[in-house]
C-alpha cells in the first residue's frame, strides 16, 4: 500500500482527530487539534494513502533547535508499513538539534519503534497519563 508524507492542512484535522480517537486512550478533541495547529512553531505532518485518505499523522512543536512531539498515530489497517518511521524521519529534515517525546510506559511497541529510530530513554514522569493513570517514559534523539 502506497502513501506519502506531507505537511498537514486545516482540512486534515478532523481525520487526524478520528485517528487519534481510534488509537489513543485519552485523545485530543478537535478543538485541541485546531488550537495546537494554529500555535507558533506547530509542525503537523499527515500520511496520505493513495486513495487520498489520511492514514496517519504526527503533531509536534518546534522551539529554537528542539522539536517536541505531541502525538503520533497510524490508523488500523495501515500499521506495519513504515508510516510512523517515515513521519519521524520527516521531522528530522527540519534539522533540529534534538527531538523529544513522552510515551506510555506500557506501550512497548511504540517504545521499540522509537528506539529503532534512534531515540533513547532519558527519564520518567510519574503518573503523567490519565485514563488509565500511568507513567511516561521520556525519550530523546540527538540529531545534530
N, C-alpha and C positions, 0 to 999 in steps of 0.2 A: 504494500500500500504506500503510495507516494504522498508526501506532504512538503510544505515549505514553511520556513520560519520568516516572519515579517513583523514589522512594527505594528502593534495593535492600534486600532482606531476606535473612536467613541461607540460606533455601532457594534463592536465586538463585545462590549462589556456585559450585555445580557447573557450571551452564550457563555462567557467566562464565569459569570455568576452561577449559571446552571451546572457547569462542570464542577465548580467548587462545591456546590451542594451535594453532588454525587460522590465526591472524593474526600471531603474534609469534615471531621466530626463537628466542628464549631465554625461553620462557614461565614464569610463576609456577606453582608447584604449588598444589594445593587447600589444603594446609596454610598456604602463604604468604597466599593469599586470606583464609583464616579468621583468621589472626593479625592481618593488617592491618585486617580488618573489625572486629575486637574492640578495636583500639587507640584511645586517646583522640584525638579530632579526625578520625577516619575519616569520609570522605564517599564513599559508594558510590551511584551512580545507575545505573539499568537502563533500557534502552529495551525496551519490551514491544510486540510485534506484536499485531494484533487477534485472533490465534488464541491469545494467551497466552504465546507463545514469547519468551524473552529473546533479542533480536537484536543487542544492543549494550550497551556499558557504559562507565563512566568510574570510575576509582578515584583518590582524592586524599586529602590530609591538610590540615586547616585548623590553622594555628598563628597565634594572635593575629589579625592582619589580612591574612595571606597564605594562599593555597592552593597547594599543591604537587601537581601532577598526577603520578600514577604510571603509569597505563595508560589508553589509550583504544582500543577495538576494536569493530568492527562486522562481523557475520557476512557472509560472501559471500552475495550474493543480496539483501542489504538495503543495500548501499552505494549512494552517489549519490542518497540520498533525503533528505539533510539531517539524518540521525541524529546524526552526530558534532558538527555545528554546534549542534544542539539540546541535546546533552549539555553542551557548553561554555557555552552560554547559560544553562542551568540553574544552573551553578556561580556565574555572576555574580549570581544572585539572592540569594546569601549575602552580598552586599555586601563583598567583600574589597577591600583596597587594591590587591593585585596577585595575579596567577595566574602560576605558574612551571612550566616543564616542560623535559625533555630529549627530543630526538628524534634518531634515527639520521641522520647526515649524508647518507646515500644515499636517505632516504625523502622524495623530492621532493614526492609527493602530500600527505603529512602536513604538511610544511613549508608548502606552498601553502595548505592548509586553515587552518592556524594563522594565517598572515599575513592571509588573508581575514577571519578572525575578530578581527583587531586585535593579534595578537602580533607582537613584534619580536625579531629575533635579537640577543642581547646577549653571546654568547661561545661558546666551545667547551670541551669536556672531551676531552682526548686519550685514545684507547683506552678509552673509558668502557664500551662494549658488548663482549660476547663472543659467539661463535658467529654470525657471524664478528666478530673484533675490529674495532671501528670507533669513530670519534669521535662525540661527541654535540654537537648544536647546542643551546645554551641559549636558551630563548625566554621572554619575559615579556610580560604585558599589565597595564598600569596601569589600574585600574578606578575609583579614587577620587581 
